[in-house]
Amino acid sequence: MTQEPASAARRVTAIQLLRALAAGFVAAAHLALGFADHVGAGFGWTPDLNRGGQIAVAVFFVVSGYVMVIASAELFGRAGARRIFWTRRAVRILPPYWIATLLLVAVLLALPRQSVAWDELAMSLLFVPFWPESGGLRYAPLLWPGWTLLYELLFYAIFGLMLGARRKMEASLALTAGALALLVAAGLFVPPVHAAAYMLTRPVLLVFVFGMGLALLRERGWAAPGWQRLLAGGAAIAAIALIPAPRDESALDLAYVAWCGIPAMLVTLAVLGGEWRVPFARAVGRLGDMSYALYLLHIPMGWLWMLTYRRLFRPEGPWLFFLTLMAATLIASWLFHVHVERPLTRWLNRRLIGAEA
């Protein structure tokens, strides 16, 4: 079933809305809990922003699975598909991440009583999993959100591998889902001893499969009626209220997938499972465009604000710190997207892929 142009545009805007909301929530949670709550006496009380941030990350994973199917539709069964796909994804993900990490290093070195472990920096830049000094079972790169990019890159590696020259969409997606399921099954027998083996076999990988499946259904013309999508939204709220927290959320296990992955999948189904008109589509599109920059830059901006806030504002307090930091981060993210991320991505794609992009 061929998508009408208006329908396709609405789907893109809905994706941008999810990206913007997820990146915004992750940034707000990190900046509130990791920075503002340590200014003065702190907030004193905050809602469970941590779980909201984890659900937002899971939304990113679902949307990534969905978008890879839509964005790669012309590559299925095409000669050279793997090279084109992997190049596009590497160009999109890696240079902005490296730049943001190095910006964070520069800020940390300018702060008193802060230091950088150079071996951890190297492993962070190369996505080599290592155990955090603070404990826990989750890879903790120098730029905090980088742990999610490890899973994005693993998903891209497997997805691209299945883009065979004579392989249609359904076969490629089935093989990708099967490979992810096999990794998760193998992970049931992997003890938390070797960081890489443990991290690369976590059940959180299954969240990508849901996004791929939803995209395949939508590509084949399926659309959930409005009442079903409202029901999915209500079920997401119920899941948040009823599903208990995992014993150790850093394990990224099946309990973690139930805790944050199920609400994320239901929210994504409610938004992307059918047609609806997103209000303020142009503004939503721009926010979605800058979502990756916001996802990367909010940690360097948090540390930078710790350095500069007291020189700019009186009186001190967590709320003023948080609000001014969010405003500064949004501005910096937009400037980074417009003047660094977007032109660099386009230039690298032209250089590396050229007319095939």
C-alpha positions in Angstrom: 0.0 0.0 0.0 1.6 3.3 -1.1 1.7 6.1 1.4 0.2 9.4 0.4 2.6 12.3 0.6 0.6 14.0 3.4 0.5 10.7 5.3 4.3 10.2 5.0 4.9 13.7 6.2 2.7 13.2 9.3 4.6 10.0 10.1 7.9 11.8 9.9 6.5 14.6 12.2 5.3 12.0 14.7 8.7 10.4 14.8 10.3 13.9 15.3 7.8 14.5 18.2 8.9 11.2 19.9 12.6 12.1 19.4 12.2 15.6 20.8 10.2 14.4 23.8 12.6 11.6 24.6 15.7 13.7 24.3 14.1 16.5 26.3 13.1 14.2 29.1 16.5 12.5 29.3 18.2 15.9 29.4 15.9 17.3 32.0 16.3 14.2 34.2 20.1 14.3 34.0 20.3 18.0 34.5 17.9 18.0 37.4 19.2 15.0 39.3 22.9 15.1 38.3 23.4 18.9 38.6 20.6 21.2 39.8 19.8 18.9 42.8 23.3 19.6 44.1 23.0 23.4 44.1 22.4 25.0 47.4 20.0 22.8 49.5 18.8 21.0 46.3 15.1 20.5 45.3 14.2 18.7 48.5 11.8 16.5 46.5 11.6 15.5 42.9 9.3 13.0 41.0 10.7 9.7 39.7 12.6 11.4 36.9 15.0 8.4 36.7 12.3 6.0 35.5 11.0 8.6 33.1 14.5 9.0 31.7 14.8 5.2 31.3 11.5 5.0 29.5 12.7 7.8 27.2 15.8 5.8 26.4 13.6 2.8 25.5 11.5 5.1 23.3 14.7 6.0 21.4 15.4 2.3 20.9 11.9 1.6 19.6 12.1 4.6 17.3 15.5 3.6 16.1 14.2 0.2 15.1 11.2 1.8 13.4 13.3 4.5 11.5 15.9 2.1 10.2 13.2 0.2 8.4 11.6 3.3 6.9 14.9 5.1 6.1 16.4 2.0 4.5 13.5 1.0 2.4 15.4 1.6 -0.9 18.4 -0.4 0.3 16.7 -3.8 0.7 17.9 -6.1 -2.0 20.2 -3.4 -3.4 23.9 -4.1 -4.3 26.2 -2.3 -2.0 23.5 -1.8 0.6 25.7 -2.8 3.5 28.4 -0.2 2.8 25.9 2.6 2.2 23.9 1.8 5.4 26.9 1.4 7.7 28.5 4.5 6.3 25.4 6.6 6.8 24.9 5.4 10.4 28.6 5.8 11.3 28.6 9.4 9.9 25.4 10.2 11.7 26.4 8.8 15.1 30.1 8.9 15.6 31.5 12.4 14.8 29.0 14.3 16.9 29.5 11.9 19.8 33.3 12.2 19.6 33.1 16.0 19.5 30.7 16.2 22.4 32.9 13.8 24.4 36.0 16.0 23.8 34.0 19.1 24.7 33.1 17.4 28.0 36.8 16.7 28.6 37.7 20.3 27.9 35.1 21.5 30.5 36.2 18.9 33.1 39.8 19.9 32.8 38.8 23.6 33.4 36.9 22.7 36.6 38.6 22.5 40.0 38.7 19.1 41.6 37.8 17.3 38.4 40.0 15.0 36.4 39.8 12.7 33.4 40.9 9.1 33.3 42.6 8.9 30.0 42.2 5.1 29.6 38.4 5.5 30.2 38.3 8.3 27.7 39.9 6.1 25.0 37.5 3.3 25.8 34.6 5.7 25.8 35.5 7.1 22.3 35.9 3.5 21.0 32.8 2.1 22.7 34.8 -0.5 24.6 32.6 -1.6 27.5 34.1 -1.4 31.0 32.7 -1.6 34.5 32.0 1.7 36.3 34.0 2.4 39.4 30.8 3.3 41.2 29.5 -0.2 40.8 26.6 -1.5 38.8 26.4 -3.6 35.7 26.0 -0.9 33.1 28.8 0.4 30.9 29.4 4.0 32.0 31.4 6.0 29.4 32.7 9.4 30.1 29.7 11.0 28.3 26.9 9.4 30.3 24.3 8.8 27.4 27.0 7.0 25.4 26.0 3.6 26.9 22.8 3.7 24.7 24.9 4.3 21.6 26.7 1.0 22.2 23.3 -0.7 21.6 22.5 1.5 18.7 25.8 0.6 17.0 25.3 -3.1 17.7 21.8 -2.9 16.2 23.1 -1.1 13.2 25.9 -3.6 12.7 23.4 -6.5 12.7 20.7 -4.7 10.7 23.3 -3.8 8.0 24.7 -7.3 7.9 21.3 -8.6 6.9 20.8 -6.2 4.0 21.8 -8.9 1.5 21.9 -8.0 -2.2 19.0 -10.4 -3.0 17.2 -10.2 0.3 13.8 -8.5 0.6 12.6 -6.5 3.5 10.7 -9.2 5.4 13.7 -11.6 5.2 16.2 -9.0 6.3 14.1 -8.0 9.3 13.4 -11.6 10.3 17.1 -12.3 10.2 17.9 -9.2 12.2 15.3 -10.1 14.8 16.6 -13.6 15.0 20.2 -12.5 15.5 19.2 -10.1 18.3 17.1 -12.9 19.9 20.1 -15.3 19.7 22.3 -12.7 21.4 19.8 -12.3 24.2 19.5 -16.0 24.6 23.2 -16.4 24.8 23.3 -13.7 27.4 21.3 -15.9 29.8 24.4 -17.9 30.2 26.9 -15.0 30.4 27.9 -14.0 33.9 28.7 -10.4 34.7 32.5 -11.0 34.5 33.6 -9.7 31.1 32.0 -6.3 30.5 31.8 -6.5 26.7 30.3 -10.0 26.6 27.8 -9.1 29.3 26.8 -5.7 27.9 26.4 -6.9 24.3 23.9 -9.7 25.2 21.4 -7.8 27.3 17.6 -8.3 26.8 17.2 -4.6 26.2 18.1 -5.4 22.5 14.6 -6.8 22.1 13.1 -3.3 22.2 14.6 -2.7 18.7 12.6 -5.7 17.4 9.3 -4.1 18.4 10.2 -0.9 16.5 11.1 -2.9 13.3 7.9 -4.9 13.5 5.7 -1.8 13.9 7.5 -0.2 10.9 7.0 -3.3 8.8 3.3 -3.3 9.5 3.0 0.4 8.7 4.9 -0.1 5.5 2.5 -2.7 4.5 -0.5 -0.4 5.0 -1.6 -1.4 8.5 -2.9 1.4 10.8 -4.5 1.0 14.2 -7.8 2.8 14.6 -7.9 5.7 17.0 -9.5 3.9 19.8 -6.8 1.2 19.8 -4.1 3.8 20.0 -5.9 5.6 22.9 -6.1 2.2 24.6 -2.3 1.7 24.1 -1.7 5.1 25.6 -3.9 4.2 28.6 -2.1 0.8 28.9 1.3 2.7 29.0 0.1 4.7 32.0 -1.1 1.5 33.7 2.2 -0.2 33.0 4.1 2.6 34.6 1.9 2.4 37.7 1.8 -1.4 38.0 5.1 -2.9 36.8 7.6 -3.0 39.7 11.2 -1.7 39.4 13.8 -4.3 38.6 16.1 -5.5 41.4 19.1 -3.9 39.5 18.1 -1.6 36.7 21.7 -1.4 35.5 21.5 -5.1 34.5 19.3 -4.2 31.5 17.5 -7.6 31.9 14.0 -8.8 31.2 12.7 -7.1 34.4 14.2 -3.8 33.1 12.6 -4.4 29.7 9.2 -4.9 31.4 9.8 -1.8 33.7 10.6 0.7 31.0 10.5 -1.1 27.6 6.8 -2.1 27.8 5.6 1.5 28.5 7.9 2.8 25.7 6.6 0.3 23.2 3.0 1.2 24.1 3.7 4.9 23.9 5.3 4.4 20.5 2.4 2.3 19.3 0.0 5.0 20.3 2.0 7.7 18.4 3.2 5.8 15.3 0.5 3.1 15.0 -1.8 5.3 12.9 -2.4 8.7 11.4 -2.8 11.9 13.3 -2.1 15.5 12.8 0.8 16.7 15.0 0.2 20.4 16.0 3.0 22.9 15.3 4.6 20.5 12.9 7.4 22.9 11.8 8.5 23.6 15.4 8.3 19.9 16.2 10.4 19.0 13.2 13.1 21.4 14.2 13.1 20.1 17.8 13.4 16.5 16.4 16.3 17.6 14.2 18.2 18.9 17.2 17.3 16.0 19.5 20.6 14.1 19.0 22.6 17.3 19.7 20.5 17.8 22.8 21.1 14.2 23.8 24.9 14.6 23.5 25.5 18.1 24.7 23.4 18.3 27.9 26.2 16.7 30.0 29.0 19.0 28.9 26.6 21.9 29.4 25.7 20.8 32.9 29.4 20.8 33.9 29.9 24.1 32.1 27.0 25.7 34.0 28.6 24.5 37.3 31.6 26.6 36.3 29.8 29.7 35.1 26.4 29.9 36.9 27.5 31.7 40.0 29.3 34.4 37.9 26.0 35.2 36.1 23.1 34.8 38.4 22.0 35.8 41.9 20.4 34.5 44.0 21.5 30.9 43.8 19.0 28.0 43.9 18.3 24.7 42.2 15.3 25.9 40.2 17.0 29.0 38.7 20.0 26.8 38.0 17.9 24.2 36.3 15.8 26.6 34.2 18.7 28.7 33.0 20.7 25.5 32.3 17.9 24.0 30.2 17.6 27.2 28.3 21.3 27.4 27.6 21.4 23.8 26.7 18.6 24.1 24.1 20.3 27.1 22.5 23.7 25.4 22.4 22.1 22.2 21.0 20.4 24.1 18.2 23.6 26.0 17.3 25.6 22.7 17.4 23.0 21.0 15.1 22.9 23.9 12.6 26.6 24.7 12.5 28.4 21.5 13.3 26.3 18.3 13.2 24.2 18.9 10.0 27.0 20.4 7.8 29.5 17.8 9.0 27.1 14.9 8.3 26.3 16.1 4.8 29.9 16.7 4.0 31.0 13.3 5.1 28.1 11.6 3.3 29.1 13.4 0.1 32.7 12.4 0.5 32.1 8.8 1.5 29.0 7.8 -0.5 28.6 10.6 -3.0 25.8 10.1 -5.5 24.8 6.8 -3.9 23.6 8.5 -0.7 
